[in-house]
Amino acid sequence: MLALLAAGQSRRFGDQDKLTALLGGKMLGLHAAEAGAAIHCPQKRVIGPPAHGCARRWNDLGYRIIVNEQAHLGQATSVRLAASHAIEAGARALYIMLADMPFVTADHINRLLAIFEQMGCTRTIASARDGQAMPPAIFPNSALNDLLTLEGDSGARALLSDAHLVTADDPILMDIDSEEDLAQANIIYRAIP
């Protein structure tokens, strides 16, 4: 199962919902969603509000929206919700993406998936920048119960300490937290051929 986490509070972004801010003329919350939609995965979920500005397009892309009533308590609540849906669906793995990482590509996702398969689908696989493990990440079903124990706003970072890391070059793993990040991302976006 693929879960796109989109229920964050955007506290560092000001008054606007950052996922509706425009990057290259398209809402920020659609870039990663489109990359995820391009991979073969029969079950796709967005953990986010059903009335969100991106919701219609998320549905068009094949995602089912799951509401996180506890989003204000931190990202771990979204990870737990995604894990519980993956367990309920009998998924062999949970692929976690963040909706505020607009430069993640289908190629990067497929690279992670290929390594996951090569390693027997039993090891957590995470992206890495400067040696730091981060999403997108794939958790085997044997790790899903551990995801249910997470607390706070650090998401699944604590469970990535022994993950197999797959390095990606910038800007693939850039995430947008502030208006300054978005301005920089728009410069990068315009420079991409």
Buried (B, 14 or more C-beta within 10 A) or exposed (E): BBBBBBBBBBEEBEEEBBBBBEBEEBBBBBBBBBBBBBBEBEBBBBBBBEEBBBBEBBEEBBBEBBBBEEBEBBBBBBBBBBBBBBBEEEBBBBBBBBBBBBBBBEEBBBBBBEBBEEBEBEBBBBBBBEEEBBBBBBBBBEBBEBBEEBEEEEBBBEBBEEBBBBEBEEBBBBBBBBBEBBEBBBEBBEEEE
